[in-house]
Every structure is written in structure tokens, then in C-alpha cells.
Amino acid sequence: MKFKAEFASLGNLETELGTRTWSLKRRLDNAGIFPVFEAAGMPYYRRADAARL
């Protein structure tokens, strides 16, 4: 599915990277990587952006 290949929720990234949500959110913010949209209260990021961590 193209959507899942391009975007990931904060929760999905947290699981994939084996870290805590708050820790990952802080790392993303500090790197200047911000959500592109929010759905059901969960921020979604471009996978390509998150891969820069």
C-alpha cells in the first residue's frame, strides 16, 4: 500500500524503532521533523523524514 510506504504514525515509528513515544517525539522535534498531518489524534510523519534520525 503506497500510503503505508510513505507515511507512518508516531506509534508505528515507535514500535519499529523499539523506543518510547515521548522519546521519539522529542528526537523528531529536535531534528526539525514535524508531522505532516494528524488523524485520530495521532501525528503522522513522512518515513523519508523520520529516516534522517
MILUMDO-299018 format. One line per 10 residues: their letters; for each residue z, x, y of N, C-alpha, C, O. Coordinates in Angstrom, 1 decimal, always signed. Each point is the difference from the previous one (the first is absolute). Last residue first. Example, Ala and Ser with C-alpha at 12.3 -4.5 7.8 and 13.67 -1.06 7.14 Angstrom:
<sites>
sa = +7.1:+12.8:-2.2:+0.0:+0.9:+1.1:+0.8:-0.8:+1.1:+0.1:+0.5:+1.1; -0.2:-0.2:-6.8:+0.0:-0.9:+1.2:+0.0:+0.9:+1.2:+0.7:+1.0:+0.0
</sites>
This chain:
<sites>
lraadarryy = +11.2:+16.8:+10.4:+1.4:+0.5:+0.0:+0.2:+1.3:-0.8:+1.1:+0.5:-0.2; -5.2:-3.2:+0.8:+0.2:+1.2:+0.8:+1.4:+0.5:+0.0:+0.3:+1.1:+0.5; -1.9:-5.2:-2.7:-0.3:+1.2:-0.8:+0.2:+1.3:+0.9:+0.1:+1.1:-0.6; +0.1:-5.5:+2.5:+1.2:+0.4:-0.7:-0.1:+1.2:-0.8:+0.9:+0.7:-0.3; -4.7:-2.4:+2.4:+0.9:+0.4:+1.0:+1.3:+0.5:-0.7:+0.5:+1.1:+0.3; -3.8:-3.0:-3.0:-0.5:+1.2:+0.5:+0.9:+0.6:+1.1:+0.2:+1.2:+0.0; +0.6:-5.5:-1.7:+0.3:+1.0:-1.0:-0.4:+1.4:+0.5:+0.7:+1.0:-0.2; +0.6:-5.1:+3.5:-1.2:+0.6:-0.7:+0.4:+1.1:-0.9:+0.8:+0.9:+0.4; +2.8:-4.8:+0.6:-0.6:+1.2:+0.5:-1.3:+0.3:-0.7:-0.3:-0.5:-1.1; +4.1:-3.8:+2.1:-1.1:+0.5:-0.8:-0.6:+1.2:+0.7:-0.2:+0.0:+1.3
pmgaaefvpf = +5.2:-3.1:-1.2:-1.1:+0.7:+0.7:-0.9:+0.6:-1.1:+0.3:+0.5:-1.0; +2.7:-5.1:+0.6:-0.2:+1.3:-0.5:-1.1:+0.8:+0.7:-1.1:-0.5:+0.1; +2.4:-4.3:+0.4:+1.1:+0.8:+0.4:-0.1:+1.5:-0.4:+1.0:+0.8:+0.2; -4.4:-4.1:-1.1:+1.2:-0.4:-0.7:+1.2:+0.9:+0.3:+0.8:+0.3:-0.8; -4.8:+2.0:+2.6:-0.2:-1.2:-0.8:+1.3:-0.3:-0.7:+0.5:+0.8:-0.7; -2.9:+2.6:+4.9:+1.2:-0.5:-0.8:-0.3:-1.3:-0.7:-0.6:-0.9:+0.6; -2.3:+5.6:+1.5:+0.3:-1.4:+0.0:+1.2:-0.3:-0.8:+0.5:+0.8:-0.7; -1.9:+3.6:+1.6:-1.1:-0.6:+0.6:+0.1:-1.5:+0.1:-0.7:-0.7:+0.8; +4.6:+4.8:-0.7:-0.6:-1.1:-0.8:-1.3:-0.5:+0.8:+0.0:-0.1:+1.2; +1.5:+5.2:-0.3:+0.5:-1.4:+0.2:-0.7:-1.0:-0.8:-1.2:+0.2:-0.3
igandlrrkl = +2.2:+5.4:+1.2:-0.8:-0.9:-0.9:+0.7:-1.4:+0.1:+1.1:-0.1:-0.4; +0.3:+4.5:+2.3:-0.9:-0.8:+0.9:-0.9:-0.9:-0.8:-1.0:-0.4:+0.4; +4.7:+3.3:-2.0:-1.3:+0.6:-0.1:-1.0:-0.8:+0.9:-1.2:+0.4:+0.0; +5.7:-1.9:-0.3:+0.0:+1.4:+0.5:-1.3:+0.7:+0.0:-0.3:+0.8:+0.8; +0.7:-5.1:-2.9:+0.2:-0.1:+1.5:-0.1:+1.4:+0.6:-0.6:+0.2:+1.0; +0.6:-0.4:-5.7:-1.2:-0.5:+0.6:+0.0:+0.0:+1.5:-0.9:+0.4:+0.7; +4.9:+0.8:-2.9:-1.0:+1.0:-0.2:-1.4:-0.4:+0.6:-0.6:+0.7:+0.7; +4.1:-3.9:-0.9:+0.3:+1.0:+1.0:-1.0:+1.1:+0.0:-0.5:+0.5:+1.0; +0.1:-3.8:-4.3:-0.3:-0.6:+1.3:+0.3:+1.1:+1.1:-0.9:+0.1:+0.9; +2.2:+1.0:-5.3:-1.5:+0.0:+0.2:-0.4:-0.5:+1.3:-0.9:+0.6:+0.7
swtrtglete = +5.4:-0.9:-1.8:-0.3:+1.4:+0.1:-1.5:+0.1:+0.3:-0.5:+0.8:+0.8; +2.3:-5.0:-1.7:+0.4:+0.4:+1.3:-0.4:+1.5:+0.2:-0.4:+0.3:+1.1; -0.5:-2.2:-5.4:-0.8:-0.7:+1.0:+0.4:+0.6:+1.4:-0.9:+0.3:+0.8; +1.5:+2.8:-5.1:+0.6:-1.2:+0.6:-0.8:-0.5:+1.1:-0.6:+0.8:+0.7; -1.7:+2.0:-4.9:+1.0:+0.2:+1.1:+0.6:-1.3:+0.4:-0.3:-1.0:-0.5; -3.6:+2.3:-2.6:+1.3:+0.2:-0.5:+1.1:+0.3:+1.0:+0.8:+0.9:-0.2; -5.7:-2.0:+0.4:+0.4:+1.3:+0.4:+1.4:+0.3:-0.5:+0.5:+1.1:+0.2; -2.6:-5.3:-1.0:-1.0:+1.0:-0.5:+0.6:+1.4:+0.3:-0.3:+1.0:-0.8; +2.8:-4.7:+2.4:+0.0:+0.1:-1.5:-0.9:+1.1:-0.5:+0.4:+0.8:-0.8; -0.5:-1.7:+5.4:+1.4:+0.5:-0.3:+0.0:+0.2:-1.6:+0.5:+1.0:-0.4
lnglsafeak = -4.3:-3.1:+2.3:+0.0:+1.5:+0.2:+1.3:+0.6:-0.4:+0.1:+1.1:-0.6; -0.4:-5.8:+0.4:-0.8:+0.7:-1.0:-0.1:+1.5:+0.1:+0.1:+0.7:-1.0; +2.3:-3.2:+4.3:+0.6:-0.1:-1.3:-0.8:+0.6:-1.1:+0.6:+0.7:-0.9; -2.4:-1.1:+5.2:+1.0:+1.0:+0.0:+0.7:+0.0:-1.3:+0.4:+1.1:-0.5; -5.3:-2.8:+0.2:+1.2:-0.4:+0.7:+1.0:+1.1:+0.0:-0.1:+1.0:-0.8; -5.3:-0.3:+0.7:+1.2:-0.1:-0.9:+1.2:-0.5:+0.9:+0.1:+0.4:+1.1; -6.1:+0.2:-1.2:+1.3:-0.3:+0.6:+1.1:+0.0:-1.0:-0.2:-0.3:-1.2; -4.4:+1.4:+0.0:+0.0:+0.4:+1.4:+1.4:-0.2:+0.7:+0.4:+0.8:+0.8; -1.5:-2.0:-5.4:-0.4:+1.3:+0.1:+0.2:+0.6:+1.4:+0.2:+1.2:+0.2; +0.6:-5.8:-1.2:+1.0:+0.9:-0.5:-0.3:+1.4:+0.0:+0.9:+0.9:+0.1
fkm = -4.2:-4.0:+1.3:+1.1:-0.1:+0.8:+1.1:+0.9:-0.4:+0.6:+0.8:+0.8; -4.5:-1.2:-3.5:-0.2:+0.8:+1.2:+1.2:+0.0:+0.9:+0.4:+1.0:+0.6; -0.5:-1.7:-6.0:+0.0:-0.8:+1.2:+0.0:+0.9:+1.2:+0.8:+0.9:+0.2
</sites>
